[in-house]
Each structure stands twice: as structure tokens, then as C-alpha cells.
Amino acid sequence: YLDLKKLDQNFPDIMHPRRGSRVVFEALINRFARDSFALVQELLRAERFDAVVHHHIALGAAWAAEEAGGPAASVVLAPMLWLTRDDPLSPQAWSALNPGPFSRWLAYTLTRPILRFMIDPLTNRVRRELGLRKDPGSFLRITRGGVVNLGLWSPLLRAPLPGDPPNSVVCGFPWHDRHGEQQNADDRIERFLGEGPAPVLFTLGTAAVH
């Protein structure tokens, strides 16, 4: 359970263009890595399992699977997190939407060491608290790792590329809560869509939706 109003009050920089990423790591990812590590460990001891399937930022689940000696599958929602060389990377509001060859090379070359510099101290602090050894590059290894790495987006938006993780599969968007009454569009929506040119719909993801 997450009290979003309290979270926003305690961490006003959570959507800050520069400080936001660190706040998300401190307030969300690291906080729940501790709890999820213990919970998944308990589940793995209690039940026979074939594999642990986890979101790439569920670090505690990935660490618990590794400690148990079992296979883990990583689920990634955005292709930019695979850090593939030929994939245009526009991580910031000021980044070019369609970077040229040099900008792509520079982003690919610098992003990994910058992420390790920013993230390794945060993740290793939590790992020490959990009694785990220091693991440089743990976040990037989990993001691109797993016995299978599932990319949950449509190949129409971004097809597989040669530099993707070796065990990766772009398998399309997941369906959430499919329900006979809910998956059919309301008549008012159908009328709206039929009354003019196709609209453009955009949504805010992850922490921004709150």
C-alpha cells in the first residue's frame, strides 16, 4: 500500500526534471526492494517454483531469486531501458526527439557509466542492509538480464534490434483486467470517435499519473 498524497508531501521533488530520478529511487524502488526481498524469499521457501517473473525495477524480487538459485525473467515496459545502441534515446525533456548518429553514439557511450555512478551507491546500500554482497551494475544487469527478457510493447512501435538483450522477446502490450463488460467501448466513445478526425491520446506513465 502506498499513500500517494503523503508521498507527494514528503518528496516534493519526485517530478523534478533533474532530482526526480534519485527521489524515485530513494522513495519507491529502494524502499520496496527491502520489503519485496523478504516477501519473495519467504514465498520461494514455501512453494516449489519454476521461475520468478518480475518488473525490472523490482530489485528485491530479482535478488531473492538469485539467492534462491532459481531462474528469473525480467519484464521491461519501455525499450529505452534495454539501452540498445541503434535505438534513439531521448531520456530528458531537453533531449533531441530524433538524435543524429553522433548524439546516439554519445548517449549510448555515456548512459551506462552515468547510470552506474548514480544508481550503484543506492542499490549497494540496500544490498548491504539485506546482507548481500556488493554488486556493481546490478540495476543494468537485471534490466537487460534474465533467462528471458520480456519487452511489453508493440513491435509496430519498436521492433527487435540487433543489440537487444540476447534472451529478449518483444511480445506486445499486456492486457489488464480483461472483462466482458469493460473491454467493449461505451456507445458514447464510439459516437465521439465517429464524429470527426481521429484524436490523439497521450497518457502520463509511472509516478506521473498520480
KOLKOLMI-394502 format. One record per residue (C-alpha): residue number from 1; x, y, z. Coordinates in nm, 2 decimals, decimal comma, m for minus. Each point is the difference from the previous one (the first is absolute). Layout:
<rs>
NUM	X	Y	Z;
...
</rs>
This chain:
<rs>
1	0,00	0,00	0,00;
2	0,13	0,34	m0,09;
3	m0,14	0,33	0,13;
4	0,05	0,21	m0,31;
5	m0,11	0,33	0,17;
6	0,25	m0,05	0,28;
7	0,27	m0,10	m0,25;
8	m0,05	0,32	m0,19;
9	0,02	0,20	0,32;
10	0,31	m0,17	0,12;
11	0,17	0,00	m0,34;
12	m0,10	0,32	m0,18;
13	0,29	m0,05	m0,26;
14	m0,14	m0,34	m0,12;
15	m0,08	0,16	m0,34;
16	0,30	0,24	0,00;
17	0,17	0,00	m0,35;
18	0,34	m0,06	0,16;
19	m0,05	m0,13	0,35;
20	m0,31	m0,21	m0,07;
21	0,18	m0,32	m0,10;
22	0,20	m0,02	0,32;
23	m0,31	0,07	0,21;
24	m0,19	m0,28	m0,18;
25	0,29	m0,24	0,08;
26	0,01	0,10	0,36;
27	m0,37	0,03	0,07;
28	m0,13	m0,28	m0,21;
29	0,25	m0,25	m0,15;
30	0,24	m0,04	0,30;
31	m0,28	0,02	0,25;
32	m0,19	m0,29	m0,14;
33	0,31	m0,20	m0,09;
34	0,04	m0,07	0,37;
35	m0,35	m0,12	0,05;
36	m0,03	m0,19	m0,33;
37	0,33	m0,18	0,06;
38	m0,13	m0,15	0,33;
39	m0,34	m0,08	m0,14;
40	0,13	m0,17	m0,31;
41	0,25	m0,20	0,20;
42	m0,28	m0,12	0,23;
43	m0,21	m0,10	m0,30;
44	0,29	m0,19	m0,16;
45	0,07	m0,19	0,31;
46	m0,37	m0,09	0,04;
47	m0,08	m0,11	m0,36;
48	0,16	m0,18	m0,28;
49	0,06	0,25	m0,29;
50	0,10	m0,02	m0,36;
51	0,11	0,36	m0,04;
52	m0,04	0,35	0,15;
53	m0,15	0,25	m0,24;
54	0,06	0,36	0,11;
55	m0,01	0,36	m0,12;
56	0,35	0,12	m0,06;
57	m0,02	0,25	0,29;
58	m0,12	m0,27	0,24;
59	0,36	m0,05	0,11;
60	m0,09	m0,19	0,32;
61	m0,18	m0,27	m0,20;
62	0,30	m0,04	m0,23;
63	0,24	m0,02	0,29;
64	m0,21	m0,25	0,18;
65	m0,02	m0,22	m0,31;
66	0,38	0,02	m0,04;
67	0,06	m0,09	0,37;
68	m0,24	m0,30	m0,04;
69	0,19	m0,12	m0,31;
70	m0,30	0,01	m0,22;
71	m0,06	0,15	m0,34;
72	m0,15	0,35	m0,04;
73	m0,17	0,17	m0,29;
74	0,01	0,38	m0,02;
75	m0,29	0,20	m0,13;
76	0,08	0,34	m0,16;
77	m0,27	0,25	m0,10;
78	0,21	0,25	m0,20;
79	0,25	m0,09	m0,27;
80	0,24	0,28	0,11;
81	0,08	m0,20	0,31;
82	0,17	m0,27	m0,21;
83	0,26	0,26	m0,10;
84	0,03	m0,14	m0,35;
85	0,26	0,18	m0,22;
86	m0,22	0,06	m0,30;
87	m0,30	0,11	0,19;
88	m0,05	0,38	0,02;
89	0,03	0,11	0,36;
90	m0,19	0,31	0,12;
91	0,00	m0,03	0,38;
92	m0,04	0,37	0,10;
93	m0,25	0,27	m0,09;
94	0,29	0,19	m0,17;
95	0,12	m0,30	m0,20;
96	m0,03	m0,01	m0,38;
97	m0,30	m0,19	m0,12;
98	0,19	m0,15	m0,29;
99	0,37	0,02	0,09;
100	0,26	m0,03	m0,27;
101	0,27	m0,27	m0,02;
102	0,25	0,18	0,22;
103	m0,26	0,08	0,26;
104	m0,11	m0,36	0,00;
105	0,35	m0,12	0,05;
106	0,07	0,25	0,27;
107	m0,32	m0,09	0,19;
108	0,07	m0,37	m0,03;
109	0,36	0,04	0,11;
110	m0,07	0,23	0,30;
111	m0,33	m0,13	0,13;
112	0,12	m0,33	0,15;
113	0,29	0,15	0,21;
114	m0,22	0,29	0,10;
115	m0,28	m0,23	0,12;
116	0,25	m0,22	0,19;
117	0,15	0,31	0,16;
118	m0,35	0,12	0,11;
119	m0,16	m0,33	0,08;
120	0,27	m0,24	0,13;
121	0,05	0,18	0,34;
122	m0,38	0,00	0,06;
123	m0,05	m0,37	m0,09;
124	0,31	m0,12	0,18;
125	m0,10	0,18	0,32;
126	m0,32	m0,20	0,00;
127	0,18	m0,32	m0,09;
128	0,23	0,04	0,30;
129	m0,30	0,06	0,23;
130	m0,14	m0,34	m0,13;
131	0,32	m0,18	0,06;
132	0,09	m0,03	m0,37;
133	0,33	0,06	m0,16;
134	0,08	0,31	m0,20;
135	m0,11	m0,04	m0,36;
136	0,13	0,27	m0,24;
137	m0,24	0,06	m0,29;
138	m0,28	m0,20	0,16;
139	m0,28	0,22	m0,13;
140	0,12	m0,01	m0,36;
141	0,07	m0,37	0,02;
142	m0,36	m0,07	0,12;
143	m0,15	0,23	m0,26;
144	0,17	m0,18	m0,29;
145	0,02	m0,34	0,16;
146	m0,21	m0,30	0,09;
147	m0,05	m0,34	m0,16;
148	m0,25	0,19	m0,21;
149	m0,04	0,38	m0,02;
150	m0,35	0,10	m0,10;
151	m0,06	0,33	m0,18;
152	m0,36	0,10	0,06;
153	m0,06	0,23	m0,29;
154	m0,13	m0,05	m0,35;
155	0,26	m0,09	m0,27;
156	m0,18	0,25	m0,22;
157	0,14	0,28	0,22;
158	0,34	m0,15	0,05;
159	0,11	m0,32	m0,17;
160	0,28	m0,22	0,14;
161	0,35	0,13	m0,07;
162	0,34	m0,18	m0,03;
163	0,13	0,15	0,33;
164	m0,29	m0,11	0,22;
165	0,06	m0,23	0,29;
166	0,08	m0,35	m0,14;
167	m0,30	m0,17	0,16;
168	m0,25	0,28	m0,07;
169	m0,34	m0,03	m0,16;
170	m0,22	0,30	m0,10;
171	m0,33	m0,16	0,08;
172	m0,25	0,29	m0,03;
173	m0,20	0,20	0,26;
174	m0,15	m0,19	0,29;
175	m0,37	0,00	0,05;
176	m0,11	0,11	0,35;
177	m0,32	m0,12	0,16;
178	m0,17	m0,12	m0,32;
179	m0,37	m0,02	0,07;
180	m0,30	m0,06	m0,22;
181	m0,18	0,31	0,10;
182	0,30	0,22	0,02;
183	0,20	m0,09	m0,32;
184	m0,27	0,13	m0,23;
185	m0,01	0,37	m0,07;
186	m0,28	0,20	0,14;
187	m0,25	0,13	m0,26;
188	0,09	0,36	0,08;
189	0,36	m0,08	m0,08;
190	m0,09	m0,15	m0,33;
191	m0,21	0,30	m0,09;
192	0,28	0,24	0,10;
193	0,25	m0,19	m0,21;
194	m0,24	0,00	m0,30;
195	m0,07	0,37	0,01;
196	0,33	0,14	m0,13;
197	0,36	m0,07	m0,08;
198	0,18	m0,25	0,22;
199	0,11	0,15	0,33;
200	0,35	m0,03	0,15;
201	0,00	m0,15	0,35;
202	0,30	0,03	0,23;
203	0,04	m0,11	0,36;
204	0,25	0,05	0,27;
205	0,19	m0,31	0,12;
206	0,12	m0,14	0,33;
207	0,03	0,26	0,28;
208	m0,14	0,28	m0,21;
209	m0,35	m0,14	m0,01;
210	m0,04	0,09	0,36;
</rs>
